[in-house]
């Protein structure tokens, strides 16, 4: 990690955990049965689970079409396997279902944050392997070895093993992944980002069939 959290961090997050659940309840009361909201979202922009998979749709859009897929559960990373949370899904696959999924995901996010904060450990936040991590500035003036590591890292970088890797996280909009290929040098030979919005937006022509131009706003 670049740095530790500031001393005010925990108190600020605890305050959000106290106040935000009531706000979500307010949003729900305001919108879930609102006639205008229902008129503009129910049955609009439908996608089936199969269509989502064919288009590479991920995230809340996929889960609102009945497919229970979340990388934090299916392929845990960063300690997500330690946390107790649900993966909200809906079967309808329309704009309203996607809204409900996102609403419930805010509640699940608060559960994760609360558990993560309770588990937040004390102690070192960075590796002490100076072949990959810059040494502290306080050591550069007193240690020749630290100075050499600092110089080599900032002028050459470090050499990654030859080969390729794809790694992904569950972002708010879906699967955010990066493919990196190395030729054994300090710079990637090839790199490609897999952004969720790009793939999700491919499905607009399918969702926009037989709807009004104004419905595109809700669909997008």
C-alpha positions in Angstrom: 0.0 0.0 0.0 1.1 3.6 -0.6 0.4 4.7 2.9 -1.5 3.9 6.1 -5.0 5.3 6.7 -5.1 8.7 8.6 -6.1 8.7 12.3 -9.6 10.2 11.4 -10.4 7.4 9.0 -12.1 4.9 11.3 -14.4 7.4 13.0 -15.4 8.9 9.6 -16.3 5.5 8.2 -18.1 4.5 11.4 -20.3 7.6 11.0 -21.1 6.7 7.5 -22.1 3.2 8.6 -24.5 4.7 11.1 -26.2 7.3 8.9 -26.2 5.7 5.4 -28.7 2.8 6.1 -31.4 5.3 6.9 -30.6 7.2 3.7 -31.0 4.0 1.7 -34.4 3.4 3.4 -35.4 6.9 2.3 -34.4 6.3 -1.3 -36.3 3.1 -1.3 -39.5 4.7 0.2 -39.2 7.5 -2.3 -38.7 5.4 -5.5 -39.6 1.8 -5.2 -43.4 2.4 -5.4 -43.2 5.7 -7.1 -45.7 5.6 -10.1 -43.5 7.7 -12.4 -40.5 5.5 -11.6 -42.5 2.4 -12.3 -43.9 3.8 -15.5 -40.4 4.6 -16.8 -38.6 1.4 -15.7 -40.9 -1.6 -15.5 -40.5 -3.8 -18.5 -38.1 -1.4 -20.2 -34.8 -2.6 -21.5 -35.2 -6.3 -20.9 -32.3 -8.7 -21.1 -32.4 -12.4 -20.4 -29.6 -14.1 -18.6 -28.5 -15.9 -21.8 -28.4 -12.6 -23.7 -26.3 -11.1 -21.0 -23.8 -13.9 -21.2 -23.7 -13.7 -25.0 -22.9 -10.0 -24.9 -20.4 -10.3 -22.1 -22.6 -8.3 -19.7 -21.4 -8.4 -16.1 -22.1 -6.8 -12.7 -25.6 -5.6 -11.6 -27.0 -5.9 -15.1 -26.1 -9.6 -15.2 -27.4 -10.3 -11.7 -30.7 -8.4 -12.5 -31.3 -10.9 -15.3 -31.1 -13.9 -12.8 -27.5 -14.9 -13.1 -25.9 -15.1 -9.6 -22.3 -14.2 -10.6 -20.0 -12.0 -8.5 -16.3 -12.4 -8.6 -16.0 -11.6 -4.9 -17.9 -14.8 -4.2 -17.0 -16.9 -7.3 -13.2 -16.1 -7.4 -12.5 -14.3 -4.1 -9.6 -11.8 -3.9 -8.3 -9.3 -1.3 -9.8 -11.3 1.5 -13.4 -11.3 0.4 -13.7 -14.9 1.4 -13.6 -13.7 5.0 -16.8 -11.6 4.7 -20.4 -12.6 5.1 -22.5 -10.9 2.4 -25.2 -11.8 -0.1 -25.3 -11.5 -3.9 -28.6 -9.7 -4.8 -30.3 -11.0 -7.9 -33.6 -10.4 -9.7 -35.3 -12.5 -12.5 -37.0 -9.7 -14.5 -34.0 -8.3 -16.4 -35.4 -4.8 -16.9 -34.4 -1.3 -15.8 -36.4 -1.6 -12.6 -34.7 -4.9 -11.6 -31.3 -3.4 -12.2 -32.3 -0.5 -9.9 -33.4 -2.9 -7.2 -30.2 -4.9 -7.4 -28.1 -1.8 -7.0 -30.2 -0.6 -4.1 -29.6 -3.9 -2.3 -25.9 -3.9 -3.2 -25.5 -0.6 -1.2 -26.8 -2.5 1.9 -24.4 -5.4 1.2 -21.5 -3.0 0.7 -22.1 -1.5 4.1 -22.0 -5.1 5.6 -18.7 -5.7 3.9 -17.2 -2.3 5.0 -18.3 -2.9 8.6 -16.7 -6.4 8.7 -13.5 -5.1 7.0 -13.2 -2.2 9.4 -13.5 -4.6 12.4 -10.8 -6.8 10.9 -8.4 -3.9 10.0 -5.1 -5.0 11.4 -2.4 -2.9 13.1 1.2 -3.2 12.0 3.2 -2.8 8.7 1.3 -1.9 5.6 4.1 -2.4 3.0 6.5 -5.2 2.1 10.1 -4.7 3.2 11.5 -6.3 0.0 13.3 -3.3 -1.5 13.8 -5.0 -4.8 10.1 -4.3 -5.5 9.1 -1.6 -3.0 11.0 1.7 -2.7 12.8 2.0 0.7 11.7 4.7 3.2 13.3 8.1 2.5 14.7 8.0 6.0 16.9 5.1 5.1 18.2 6.6 1.8 20.5 9.0 3.5 22.0 6.4 5.9 22.0 3.1 3.9 24.0 2.7 0.6 22.0 -0.5 -0.1 18.7 1.5 0.2 20.0 4.2 -2.0 21.0 1.6 -4.7 17.6 -0.1 -4.5 15.9 3.3 -4.8 18.0 4.3 -7.8 17.5 1.0 -9.7 13.7 1.0 -9.1 13.2 4.5 -10.3 15.5 4.2 -13.3 15.0 0.6 -14.4 11.9 -0.7 -12.6 11.8 -4.4 -11.7 11.8 -7.3 -14.1 8.5 -9.3 -14.2 8.6 -13.0 -15.0 8.1 -13.9 -18.7 4.5 -15.0 -19.4 1.0 -13.6 -19.3 -1.7 -13.1 -16.7 -5.3 -11.9 -16.5 -6.7 -10.6 -13.2 -10.1 -9.1 -12.6 -12.1 -7.5 -9.8 -15.8 -6.9 -9.2 -16.2 -3.1 -9.8 -19.6 -1.4 -9.2 -20.4 -1.8 -12.9 -19.1 -5.3 -13.4 -15.9 -7.2 -14.2 -12.9 -4.9 -14.4 -10.0 -6.9 -15.7 -6.5 -6.4 -17.0 -4.4 -8.7 -19.2 -0.7 -8.3 -19.0 2.0 -10.1 -21.1 5.6 -9.9 -20.2 8.7 -10.6 -22.2 10.8 -10.8 -19.0 11.7 -7.1 -19.0 10.7 -4.2 -16.7 7.9 -3.0 -19.0 4.8 -4.9 -20.2 5.1 -6.3 -23.7 1.3 -6.1 -24.1 -1.5 -4.8 -21.9 -5.2 -4.7 -22.3 -8.0 -3.5 -20.0 -11.4 -5.2 -19.9 -13.8 -2.5 -18.8 -17.3 -3.4 -17.8 -19.1 -0.4 -19.3 -17.7 -1.1 -22.8 -19.2 -4.6 -22.8 -22.4 -3.7 -21.0 -23.1 -0.9 -23.6 -22.9 -3.4 -26.5 -26.3 -4.6 -25.4 -28.1 -1.3 -26.0 -29.3 -2.2 -29.5 -31.0 -5.2 -28.0 -32.5 -3.4 -25.0 -33.7 -0.5 -27.2 -35.9 -2.5 -29.5 -39.5 -1.4 -29.5 -39.0 1.4 -26.9 -39.3 5.1 -27.1 -36.3 7.4 -27.6 -36.9 8.8 -24.1 -36.5 5.2 -22.7 -32.9 5.3 -23.7 -32.1 7.6 -20.8 -33.3 5.0 -18.3 -31.7 2.1 -20.2 -28.3 3.8 -20.3 
